[in-house]
């Protein structure tokens, strides 16, 4: 769960940036915006999963129900 998550997030960000720039150069600004939004949503779900795991770990560590 360490560095691999950071590398995945950075890879998604880099891929989203490249796709966005290519689409903007092609004159497809709306599709570029949607691709950027899709990348943000994917990363958001990844981070929400990590936060959920963090809260689960804290709950089990302090024996909370």
Beta strands, then each sheet from edge to edge (+ up, - down):
end
